[in-house]
Amino acid sequence: MSAASTPQPEDRAPRVREGGRMEKLARLPVFFGLHGRRVLVAGGSEAAVWKAELLSAAGARVEVIAPEICEGMWHLAGSAPDGHIAIHKRPWSAEDLEGAALAIGDAETDEQAAWFAAAARAAGVPVNVIDKPAHCDFAFGAIVNRSPLVVGISTDGAAPVFGQAIRAKIEALLPQGFRAWAQAAQVWRGTVSALGLSFQNRRRFWEGFAARAMAEPNRQPDEADRAALLAEVEAASGAPDVGSVVLVGAGPGDPELLTLKAVRALQSADVVLYDDLVSEAVLDFARREAKKMLVGKTGYGPSCKQDDINALMVQLAREGRRVVRLKGGEAMIFGRAGEEIAACHAAGVRVEVVPGISAPQGAASRLVASLTHRDHARRLQFVTAHARDGKLPRDLDFKALADRTATTVVYMPRRTLPDLLAELTAAGIDAATPAVAVFSVTRADEQVVWATVAGLPEAVAAAVDEGATGPCLVIYGHALSAAEGAKALLAPEARTAQM
């Protein structure tokens, strides 16, 4: 299709994304409050010792009842972590279950396990039989302990070793100092609640608290921190209740490429205005209560008017909402961020930007290609092949785009690629210059098309005919010759797909 016959996108209105239902859970993660409550452990083996220690650490009054008691259990009873541990050297009976908050059984056979589980359920007591998941109402997972911050991990008994590996990973990522911050939160919560702050101001306080904890996790928080946070809330509450806008780069698609700052912005948003190019996996990082609205702009497809997006963004902020404008790739590169920032400034709405991984960065990582290889490239340049009218922009510097010593990245090139090639040829580009088109970069359906500059339009058209979908990015330049996979260029018509 030539640029002259390029279809124009239809207008569409922003629409609210229906909240997704919770996916199926193998287990419901709950945290029992056991302080001072009685828990029965029917068993005296080494396996029962660990369960008794956990229960005592949670403040439970543990009663261990079994005909045989191992040495480890006696030792634990003499140095209980918190709740008292009483040992009764005898068989358990149904009466022992009465009034218990939980029941833990250590059974050698399935028959014994079924008997204990039935007795516990008859008494209305949730039951766990050690290493007998078929007879359990609840399970003990792997634990990361920064109490009162506690992380529980379950694989529903399918892969305990995998659960332990995940626990080790979280242990390494979760600073020990978070324990002190969580303890401070526990102490301060009552005082903050008693101040009668509005919901918005309480949230400001705890978001400020979380930001300090993340910034200095291993520092002991003190009263000066609480006073400073309250002062910040008081100063903010004296100002008009105006929201804010954060432009967030969502990256090219892989949710693992989100920055930590982007995740924090999504988790504090009241409303998320997102583009079609933002993947569902990225949206999952937004807090569940946030309203998610599609304000999509797609090349040559139905699109929301930019003025409507600007007006909606400003309106929501003026209502006191925290608005995240979530854009695919990097918001400040061909993301119309300038127009949205100008609209916010004109309306007096505070705006900030959280950068994201750009599509070219994502593509370079997937191609294992340096875009600025010092033997081949002196310059990296980004251009768009899509003007307001859908055609190739006429004000591009085609001589610069044909420069042998540059690597060029072309956004939105699909429909105007033949016209671009014609202009580059007229400007003297080497027809054998290595080129690549990447569809849906970093996503599961990513597709890569290698060619020369001369053969790229035909190769891209063929890939589309064969089912290539998603946003397309073109990169060309001699720096690509050093990339793994460049051998495909030996045959100009060759294409490699689905890296």
N, C-alpha and C positions, 0 to 999 in steps of 0.2 A: 504493500500500500504506500503510495507516495505521500509526502508531507502535505500536498495540496488537498488531498481527500481525507486528511486526518479528522476523525469524528471528535466532536466536542463533548466534554463530560456533562451528564445530566445533573441538575441541581437536586439535592436532597436535604432534608432537615436533620439536625442532630437528634439522635434517639438514645434512650436509656437502655443499657444492656441489662437484661433480666439476670438477677443474681443466680449463679450456678448452685445447684443443690450439693450438699456435702456428699462426697463419694463414699462408697461402702467402707466401713471400718471393721477390721477383724476383731478389734477390742476397743472398748470405750476407755480412753485414758482419764482416770479419775484419781484424786488424791484424798485418801481417807484422813479425817481428823481423829487421831487416836489418843490424844493426850489424856491420861487418867482413865481411859476405858479398858475394860478387861478383854483380853484376847487369849483364846485357847490354842496351845500347840500340843497336839497329841503325837508325841514322838520324842525320842531322846538321842537320835543319831547325829552324826556330824552334819548331815544335810539339814537337820532341824535346827542346829545351832545358828546357822547363818540367818534363817528366817526369824528366830527368836531375837537375834541381835538387831535386825532391821526394825522389828516391831518395838523393841525397847528404845532404839534411837528415835523413833517417832513418838515416844512418850507413853506407850501403852503399858498397862499392867499385865505382864505376861505370865500365864500359868502353864507350866510344862508338865504334862502328865504322861507317864510311860513306865512300863515295868523295868526297862533297862535304860540307864542314863549314861551317856559317854562322858569321858573326862572333860572334853571341851565345853559341854553344857554346864557342868559344875563350876568350871573356871569363869564362864561368862556370867553366871548368876552372882558370882562374887565381885564382878566389876562391870555391872550393867551400864550401857552408854547413857541411859536416862531413866526410863520407866523400870520399876522393880520387877525382877524375875523370880517367881516362886516355883519350886520344883516339888512334884508329888510322885513318888516312886510306886506307881500302881497302874493298872489298866484304866483307860478312860471309860466313862459311862455317858449315857444320854443326858443325865442330869448336869453333867459338866458343861454342856453347851448352853444351858439356860442363861440368858442375860449377856452372852458374849457378843462383842462387836464383830469379830471375825473368828473363823476356825481354820487352823492349819493342821493337816494330817500328814503323817509319814507312814505310808502303807507299803508292805512288801508285795502284795498281790492286787490284781484288779478287783477281786472279790472284796478284799478288805477296804480298798479305796471306795468302792461303790457303797459299802455299808456305812462308812464314815460320812460320805457325802450326803447320803439319804438322811442320816440322823441330823446333820447340820441343817439341811434344808427344812426338815420337819420342825426344827426349832426356830426357823426364820433367820438363820445365820449364814451370811456369805461364806463360801468354803473354797479352800485351795488344798489340793492333795499334791504333795511334792512329786514332781516328775510324772504326774498322771493327768495330763491336760484334759482328757475326756471327762474327768470328774471334777473339773474346776469351774467355779463361777467367776473367778478373777485370776490374774497371773501377776507374778513379780517380774518386772523387766530389769534391764540394766539401768543403773542410776549414776547420774553425775550430781554430786552433792556440793552445793554452795549455799547450804541452808541459811535463810529461808528460801533461797532460790534453788529449786530442785528440778532436774530434767530426768524424765523417765523414758525409756526406749523399749519397745516391744516388737518382736517379729512373730508374735502369736505362736511361739514355740517352734517355728519352722527352721530358724537358723540362729541359735543362741550365740554361736561364735561370731556371726555377722553382726549381731546386736552389740557384742562386746567390742568389736572393731569400731563400730560407730561411736560407742561410748568413749573409747580412747581418742577418737578424732575430736569429739566435742570437748573432752577434758583438755586437750591441747589448745583449743581455740577459746575456751572460756576462762578468763583470768581468775585466779584465786581471790583477787581483791573484790570481785563482785559480791562475795559473801558479806563484806562489810557494808557495801552500798545497799544490799537487800535488807540487812539488819537495820540500817538507818531508815530505810523506807518504812519498815515495820514500826519503828519507834515514832516517826514523824506523822504517820498517817492520821492518827487520832487528833493531833494538834491541828493539822491542815484542815481536816473535816470540820473541826469545831469553829473555824474562822468564818463559816458560812459563805465561802466563795461560790461564785457561779460555776456552772459546769465548765464553761469555757476557760475560766481562770484556774480551776483545779487542773484541767488538762494542761494548761500552760505550765503550771508548777511542775507536774510530773514529767512533761516532755523536757523541760529544762534540767530536771534531775537526771533523766536518762542520758541527756547529752553530756552532762558532766561525768557521769559514770563511764560512758564510752570513751571520753577523752582522757580521763585519768583513772583507769580501773583499779590501779594498785595504791591509790592514795586513800587514806582513812577520811571519810566525810565527817564534818563537824558542824557545830551550830552556826558557824560563819557561813557555810554553804546554804543552810536552810534560810538564814536571814537574807542572804543575797538573792536567793530564788524568790522569796516572798516580795522583796523590793522590786524585782523585775516584773512580777505579776501586778503589783500595785501600780507601777509606772505604765504598764500596758493597759490596765483597766481604766486609767484616766483618759486614755485616748479614745477617739471614736471607734466603735466596734466594726472595723473594716477588715475584711479578709485579706488574702494574699494569693498570688499566682506564682507557681514554680514551673518553669519550663524544664522538663526532664528528658534527657536523651535515653531512649530505651535500648539502644544498641541495635544491631542488625537482626536479632531474632533469638539467639541462644540466651536463655535467661541467666546462665552463669556468667555472662558478660556484663550484667548490671553492676554498677558501682554500689558500694555500701551506702553512699550518700543518697543515691537514687532509691534504694530500698527504704531508707528512713523517710524520705519524702513521701513515698507511696503509702507507708504505714501510718502517716499522720494526716493523710488527705481526707477531706470531706467529700470531694467530688474529683473524679478522674476523667478528663476529656482526652480520648485517645484516638489515634489514627488506625486505619485499616491495616497498616503495616506492622502494628504492635501485636506480638504473638499472645495467645491465651496464657502461656506459661509465665510471661512477664506480668500480665494483669493479676495473676494469682498472688503476687507479692503485695498488692494493695490490701488495706485492712478490709475485713468482710463487710463492715458497716458503710463503707464509702459507696456513693452512687457512681456508677461507671457509665459514661455516655460516649457513644461512638460519634465522632465528628469527622468521619473519614474523608480523605482526599486521595483518590486513586487515579493514576494516569489513564486517561481516556475512558474512565468509568464514572458511575454516579459519584458526585462529590458535594460536600457541604460548601456553601459560599464562605469565603474567608471572612467577609464582613459579619456574617452570622456567627461564626466561631468567635471572633473578637468580641462581639456584643454579649454573647452568652458568658464568656469568660469574665468579662468585666462585671456583668450583672451578678453572677454568683459570688464574686469577691466582695462586691458592695453589700451583699446580704450577710457578710461575715464569714463566708465559707473559705476553707483552705483548698484552693484549686490546684491540682497538678495537671499541667498540659503535657501529656505523654506523647512523645514523637519518636518514630522509628529512627534508628541510627543516632547521629549527633544532631541535636536540635538546631545548632547554629550554622549548619552546612546544608543549604538548599532545603531548609525546613520552614521557611516563611516566618522564622522567629522574629525578624526585624519588625514585621508588621504587627505582630502580637505584642511585642515589647512596647512599640509606639502607642498602641491602643491602651495599654495599661498605664503608661506614663501620662497620656492625655486625660485619663479618668482619675488620676491620683491614686492608683492602685499599686501597692508595693509588689515588685516582681524580682525574682532571682532565677538563676540558671544553674542546673546541675548537668555537667557535660556527660556525654555518653560515648561509647566506642562507636566510631564511624563505620559505615559499610565498607569503605576501602581498607580500613584496618582489619576488619573481620575477614575480608577477602584475602588480604595479604597473609594473614595467619593460616588460613585454610590452604592456600597455595604454597605455603612455606616459601614465600618470595619477598625479598627486600625490594621495596619500591624505589629506594634511593641508593642502589648498588653503586659504589663509588667508581667502578670501572665503566659504568654505562649512563648514569643519570646525574645531572647537576641541578635538576629542578623537579619538583612534584607539583602538578597543577590539577585543580578540580574545576570542571565546567559542567553546565547542564546543557543537554541537547533538546530541551523542551521549553519553548517560550510561552507567554500567556496565551497565544493563539494556537498552541499545540504544535507549531512548526519549529524547525531548527532556528535558533536565534541568529539574526543576520549580523549582529555586532560582535561576534566572536572573532578573535585574532587567530585566523587559520594558519598564518605563518608560524606563530608561536606553538600552535597545536601540532604542527608538522615537525617541530624541532627534534632532531635526532638525540639530543642530550637531555631530553625531558621524559619523565613518565607522566602519562595523562590518564586521569580518571574521569569518565563520562557518566553522569547521572541521567536517568530517564532517557535512554538512547534508542529504545526498540524501534519506534516508528520512524525515526528520523535518521537512522543509521546509514541508509543509502545516500541521503543528501550530505551527511557528514563526510562520508568516504569521498564523494565527488569533490567537495571543497578541499579536503586534505590532499587529494591527488593533484589538484590544480596548484596547491601550495608547495608541491614537491616532496611529499612524504615518501619514504622508502616503502614500497608496496610489501616488502618482506618483513616489515617490523612485526615482532611478536605481539599478539593480542589475545585477550581472553574475555569472555562474557560469563558472568556468574549470576545465576538465578537463585533467589531465596538464600542468600549467603548466610552461612552458619546454622541454617535450619535443617531439620531431618530430611526435607525434600530438596536440599541444595543440588543444583546441577551446574556443571562447569563445561564451557565450550572453548576449546583452544583453536586458534587459527592464526593466519596473518591478518594484517590490517585489510589487505585486498580481499581476502576470503571471508572476513568476519560477517558482513551483512547476510550473505547466503547461508553461512553456518548457523547464525542466530535464527533466521527464518525457518531453517530445517528443524532446529531444536524445538521451536514453538510448535511447529506442525506435529512433532512427535510427542508433545505434551509438556514441554517445559513451562512452568508457571511461576508466578511470584515476581517481585521487583527484580529488575535486571540492572547490573552494573557492568560497565565496560572499562577495562584497563589495557593500555597499550604502551609499548616502549621497550627499548632494548634491555632494560633491567630485567625483564621477564625471561630473557634467554638463559639466565642462570638458575631459573626455578626448576624444581623437580617437575617433570611432566612436559617440559619444553620440547622433548623429543617428538611430541605429536606434531610439531610444526614442520617436520621433515616432509610431510605430505600436506600441502596447503588445504586439501579438502578434508583432512582427517579431523575428527572431533572426538574428545573424550567426554564422557558424561558420567554424572553421579559419582563424584569423588567420595 
